[in-house]
Amino acid sequence: MKNKIITALHRIEDSILVGVLLSMLLMAVLQIILRNFFSSGIIWGDSMVRILVLWVGLLGAMVATRNNNHINIDIISRFLPGNIKTISQLVVEIFAVFVCAVMTWLSLKFVLMEMEYEIIAFANVPAWVCESIIPVAFAVITFRYAILSITSFFKLIRSRS
């Protein structure tokens, strides 16, 4: 049952990512066609594409941490022996939890400030709606790094037994 729920959540996450990516591509192509063939365009189209780039980037980061395929520089860890490699990985994951938790908090404060000032991003869409992905994505990434660090911790404990 637990695996079915996780699989369903992953599919929802993937579907949102694909939908946002397709929306971004369609709007960009539409803008190109309108500008080149009709000498016009959608006034808020470029702003929407910029916001969708933000969403694609953060949703992609969420998916990358879900699969433990995030960007990392592991040149040193490739040459470390087993337990030291696991300790190194644990330290990096704990650091990532801390950094992402701080980013979650700060981005949440930012979005709340944007709500307070009622800034409009494009086409009467409030800026805070567009920026809401930032604290959500960092919260999910924080949670996933926490799970990774707990897993690494137990892996280290098991290897010492």
C-alpha positions as CSV (number, residue, x, y, z in Angstrom):
1,M,0.0,0.0,0.0
2,K,2.8,2.4,0.9
3,N,4.6,1.8,-2.4
4,K,1.4,2.5,-4.3
5,I,1.0,5.8,-2.6
6,I,4.6,6.8,-3.2
7,T,4.3,5.7,-6.9
8,A,1.2,7.7,-7.3
9,L,2.9,10.8,-5.7
10,H,5.8,10.3,-8.1
11,R,3.5,10.1,-11.1
12,I,1.7,13.3,-10.0
13,E,5.0,15.1,-9.6
14,D,6.2,13.9,-13.0
15,S,2.9,14.9,-14.6
16,I,3.1,18.4,-13.2
17,L,6.7,18.7,-14.4
18,V,5.8,17.5,-17.9
19,G,2.7,19.8,-18.0
20,V,4.7,22.8,-16.9
21,L,7.4,22.0,-19.4
22,L,4.9,21.6,-22.3
23,S,3.2,24.9,-21.3
24,M,6.5,26.7,-21.3
25,L,7.4,25.3,-24.7
26,L,4.0,26.0,-26.2
27,M,4.0,29.6,-25.0
28,A,7.5,30.2,-26.3
29,V,6.7,28.7,-29.7
30,L,3.4,30.6,-29.8
31,Q,5.3,33.9,-29.1
32,I,7.8,33.1,-31.9
33,I,5.1,32.4,-34.4
34,L,3.0,35.5,-33.4
35,R,6.1,37.7,-33.6
36,N,7.5,36.4,-36.9
37,F,4.3,35.9,-38.9
38,F,1.8,38.3,-37.4
39,S,4.0,41.1,-35.9
40,S,2.3,40.8,-32.5
41,G,2.5,38.6,-29.5
42,I,1.0,38.0,-26.1
43,I,2.0,40.9,-23.8
44,W,2.5,38.7,-20.8
45,G,3.9,35.7,-22.7
46,D,7.5,36.3,-22.0
47,S,6.9,36.9,-18.3
48,M,4.9,33.6,-18.1
49,V,7.8,31.7,-19.8
50,R,10.3,33.1,-17.3
51,I,8.0,32.0,-14.4
52,L,7.6,28.5,-16.0
53,V,11.4,28.2,-16.3
54,L,11.6,28.7,-12.5
55,W,8.9,26.0,-12.0
56,V,10.6,23.6,-14.4
57,G,14.0,24.1,-12.6
58,L,12.6,23.6,-9.1
59,L,10.3,20.7,-10.1
60,G,13.3,19.1,-11.8
61,A,15.4,19.5,-8.7
62,M,12.7,17.8,-6.7
63,V,12.7,14.9,-9.1
64,A,16.5,14.7,-9.0
65,T,16.6,14.5,-5.3
66,R,13.8,11.9,-5.3
67,N,16.1,9.7,-7.5
68,N,19.3,10.7,-5.7
69,N,20.5,12.1,-9.0
70,H,21.2,15.6,-7.8
71,I,24.3,17.5,-9.0
72,N,27.3,16.8,-6.9
73,I,31.0,16.8,-7.2
74,D,32.2,13.4,-6.1
75,I,35.8,13.3,-7.3
76,I,37.1,12.8,-3.8
77,S,34.4,10.3,-2.7
78,R,35.3,8.0,-5.5
79,F,38.6,7.3,-3.9
80,L,37.4,7.0,-0.3
81,P,37.1,3.6,1.3
82,G,33.6,2.3,2.2
83,N,32.9,3.7,5.7
84,I,34.7,6.9,5.1
85,K,32.7,7.3,1.9
86,T,29.5,6.8,3.8
87,I,30.5,9.3,6.5
88,S,31.4,11.8,3.7
89,Q,28.0,11.2,2.1
90,L,26.2,11.6,5.4
91,V,28.0,14.9,6.1
92,V,27.1,16.3,2.7
93,E,23.4,15.2,3.1
94,I,23.1,16.7,6.6
95,F,24.6,19.9,5.2
96,A,22.1,19.8,2.3
97,V,19.3,19.4,4.8
98,F,20.4,22.5,6.7
99,V,20.9,24.6,3.6
100,C,17.6,23.6,2.1
101,A,15.7,24.1,5.4
102,V,17.1,27.6,5.5
103,M,16.1,28.2,1.9
104,T,12.6,26.9,2.7
105,W,12.2,29.3,5.6
106,L,13.6,32.3,3.7
107,S,11.6,31.7,0.5
108,L,8.5,31.3,2.6
109,K,9.1,34.7,4.2
110,F,9.7,36.1,0.7
111,V,6.4,34.7,-0.7
112,L,4.5,36.0,2.4
113,M,6.1,39.4,1.8
114,E,5.0,39.3,-1.9
115,M,1.4,38.4,-0.7
116,E,1.4,41.4,1.6
117,Y,2.5,43.9,-1.2
118,E,0.1,42.4,-3.7
119,I,2.6,42.5,-6.6
120,I,1.2,41.3,-10.0
121,A,3.5,39.0,-12.0
122,F,1.6,38.9,-15.3
123,A,-2.0,38.9,-16.6
124,N,-3.4,39.7,-13.1
125,V,-1.7,36.7,-11.6
126,P,-0.2,37.6,-8.2
127,A,3.5,37.2,-8.0
128,W,3.2,35.1,-4.8
129,V,1.3,32.4,-6.8
130,C,4.2,32.2,-9.3
131,E,6.8,32.1,-6.5
132,S,5.0,29.6,-4.3
133,I,6.9,26.8,-5.9
134,I,10.1,28.0,-4.2
135,P,9.3,27.1,-0.6
136,V,7.3,24.1,-1.6
137,A,10.2,22.7,-3.7
138,F,12.8,23.4,-1.0
139,A,10.6,21.8,1.7
140,V,10.3,18.6,-0.4
141,I,14.0,18.7,-1.2
142,T,14.7,19.1,2.6
143,F,12.5,16.2,3.4
144,R,14.2,14.0,0.8
145,Y,17.7,14.9,1.9
146,A,16.6,14.1,5.5
147,I,15.5,10.7,4.4
148,L,18.7,10.2,2.5
149,S,20.8,11.2,5.5
150,I,18.8,8.9,7.8
151,T,19.4,6.1,5.3
152,S,23.1,6.8,5.2
153,F,23.3,6.9,9.0
154,F,21.7,3.5,9.3
155,K,23.9,2.2,6.6
156,L,26.9,3.4,8.5
157,I,25.6,1.8,11.8
158,R,25.0,-1.5,10.0
159,S,28.4,-1.6,8.5
160,R,30.1,-1.1,11.9
161,S,28.2,-4.0,13.5
